[in-house]
């Protein structure tokens, strides 16, 4: 009997192993086929571009580093004092870009947080209301910031106001989606206890749910701040102010030193915000884990 069971178990393991190998081979085949299709599309696109353009990709490949070399030569000719003067010149525009991101993120934190509670299935019994709120979140996320900014620049003119509204609109949808998922994973015992003693829905959210989800809310908001700084810089290319507008101007005029200084300032600021927000998120999550 024991030998029969051992034989059956060995047969079952062999079948599982064979099935796994078949799935692994099929996955490898699909992956290689997809990679081959991507390579074919890339080379096909390059061939079409070569036929349509006056120049060719392969013919101009040896000139790939010419433009970066021109930028560094321009920065070298500017000198250390000149580069420092450029940093001081463009620093107010960097502050404006960071301010756009900060204001947009702060507004989206409150508006998206309020929307997330109404869009959480475990907190609202009205399924139609939840579905409507989720579709509203989808609409906010559907339009990229640069598309919204293009429309707003036509309405308000070139100004940071267009960038603030554009970034805030997209961020509300993104944060509300993340916040609602956090809400749906929270413990409802505290809210049920508040309801059992006569607490209304707002009191259940304020005292039973918010203390649990607030650290994660702040963590997601800090993460989104990094994204919004980059988005705020990009929106300057469509006239929405900030450092991006200055970058577009110096690129158009081919001021090599100015281009490098602005890129350096953007990279340094985003990296600093990344490290700062990462440290703060670690503190928030660590404190949550210790409670």
N, C-alpha and C positions, 0 to 999 in steps of 0.2 A: 504493500500500500504506500509506504513511504517512498519507495523507488518510483512508483507511478506518479505521485505528486511532484517529486523532484523533476521527473521527465517533462511533466506538463508545464511546470514553472520555467524550465529551461527552454521549452518550445515557445512559451509566451514571450519570454525575454528576447528570443531570436526574432520573433515576429515584430516586436517593438523596435529592435535594432534595425531590421530591414526597412520598416516603415520610416524610421528617422532618416536613414540613408537616402531613401527615395525622395523625401521632402527636401533634404539638404542638396541633392543633385538638382532637383527642380528649381530650388531657390538660386543656386549657382548659375543655372542656365538662364533664368529670368534676369539675373543681375548682369551677366555678360551680354545678353541681348539688349538690355537697356543701355549699357555703356556703349555698345556698338552703334546703336541708334543715335545716341548723343554725339558720338564722334562723327558719324555720317552727317548729321545736321550741321555741326560746326564747320566741317570742311565744305559742305555744300553751300553754306552761307558765305564762307570766305570766297568761294569760286564765283558766286553770284555778285558779291561786292567787287571783286576784281574786274568782272565784265562791265559793271555799271559805272565804276569810278575811273577817273583819269589815272590814278595811281593804283598800285597793288599792295596787298598786305605784306607779302613776302619780300617785295622790292623795298618796302620801307621799314622792314624789321631791323635792319642795321642802324637805323636812325632813331630807335626807340628811346635811347637815353640822351638824345640831343637836347630836348627841352628841359629835363631835370638838370642837365649840366649847365644850361644857360641860367637857370634860377640860382644855382649855387655860385656861379661866377658873378652874378649880379649882387648876391649877398656878400661875397668876398670883397668886391669893389666898394661896397657901402661902408665896410669897416665896423668895428665893435660899437663905437660911439653912435654911428648912424643907425645900426640895428636897434640899439637901446632907445634911440629917439623914436624909431618906428613903433616899438612896443608901447611907449608912452602915448604915441599918437592914436593907436588903435585900441588901447585899453578901455576907454569909455564905451566903445562899441561892443567889446567883450562883456562888459558889465551889463549893457543893455540886453545882449543875448541871454545871459544867465538870468536876468530879471524876467524876461519873457517866459523862460522855462519855469522859474519859481512860481510866478503868478498863475500860470496855466495849470501847473501841477497842484497848487493849493486849491484853486477853484474846483478842479476835477476831483480832488480828494473829498470835498464836502458834497458836491452834487452827485458824484458817482457813488459815494457811500450811501447817501439817502436813497438813490435809485436801486442799489443792490438789495436793500432790505425788502423792498416791494417786489423784487424779482426773484426772491428765494422761495422755492417750493415748500420748504419745511416751516416757513414763517407766515405765509399767506395761504389761506384755504381757498381763495377764489382763483381757480386755475386759469380762467380767462384773463383776469388782471395780471397774473404772472406772465402769461404768454404775450400779452400786449407790451409789458415792460421789457421783456427779453427782445422783442422785435425792435423796440425803441433803441435798446443797446446795440443791436445789430446795425441799425441805421447810422448811429453815431460812429461806429467802427468802420462802416463800409467805405467812407470817403477819406482818402489820404489827406494829410494836412496841407500838402502843396496845392491840391485841387481846391480845397476850401479857401486857402489864402489867395489864390488867383482870382476867385470870385469876389472876395472881400476887398482886395486891392482895387478892383474896378469900382466898388461902392464907396469905400472910405478913402481911397487914394493910398499912395505909398506911406505906410506908417506901421509902427509896432502893434497897433490895435488889431490889425488884420491877423498878425501872427498869434497874438494872445487868444483871439477867438478861435482861430483854426486849430491850434494845438489843444486848447481846452476842450473843444468839441470832440476831437478824436480820442483824447485821453479819458473823457467821461465814459465813453463806451468801453474802452479797454479796462479801466479800473473797475467799473461796475460789473463787468463779466467776471473778473478775478475775485472781487469782493463777494459776489453772490455765491461763488463756489466755496469760499471760506465759510460763509454763513451756513451753507447746507451741510458742512462737515462739523459744525459745532455741537456741543452737548446741550440738549434742550431741557435738562432737568431743572436748571435754575429758572428758566422761563416758565416752566410748568408750575414750579413752586410759587412764583410770583402770581401766576394766574389763579392758583388755588386759594389765595388769600384776597382775591378781588382786584388784582392789578390789571390795568388795561393793556392794550397792545403796545403802546408807546413805552409804558413802564417796563414791560417784559423785554423790549429791545434795549432800553437804556440800562437796566440793571442786570438783566440775565444774559444778553447776547453780546452787547458791545464790549464789556470787559474781556471776554474771551477772544474776540476777533480783532480788537484794536491793534495788538502788536503785529499781526499779519497784515493788517491794512497799511500800517506805517511802513512795513518792509516792502510791500509791493509798490507803495508810493515812492519810496526812495529809489527803487529800481527803475521806476518809470521816469524819474527826474533825469537820469542819465540819457534816456532815449529822447526826452524833450529838449535837452540842450543841443543835441545833434540836429533834431528837427528844426529848432529855432534858427540855427545857423543856416540850414538849407533854405529855409523860407526867405532869407534875405535875397536869394537869387531872383525871386519874383517881385521884389520891391517891398517886402514886409519888414524892413529895417534890420538892425543888428549887425553883427560882424559879417554875416553872409553877403549883405549888400556891398560892403567894402571889398570883400573878396572878389565878387563879380566885377566890380569896377577895375580893380588892379589887374585881374586876369584879362579883361578887355584891352587894357592899355599895356599889358605885358611888362609890368613892374616886377622883376624877378625877386628882389629883396623883400618887397612888400608882401608878395604872395607867400614866400617862405615864412615870414614873421607871423602872418595871420594863421597859416596852417599850424605852425608851432604853438601859437597861443591856444588854438582850438584843441589840439591834441593834449596839451598840458592841462587845460581846464577840465576836459572830459575825463582824463586819467585821474586827476585829483578828486573830482566828484565821484568817480567810480570807487576809489579807495575809501573815501570818506563814507559814502553810502554803504559800502560793503561792511565797514567796521561798525556802523550804526545798526545795520540789519543783524549782524552777528550778536551785538549786545541785546537787541530786542528779542531775538529768538532764544538767546541764552537765558535771559531773564524769564521768558515764558516757560522754558524747560525746567527752571529751578523752582517755579512756584508749585 
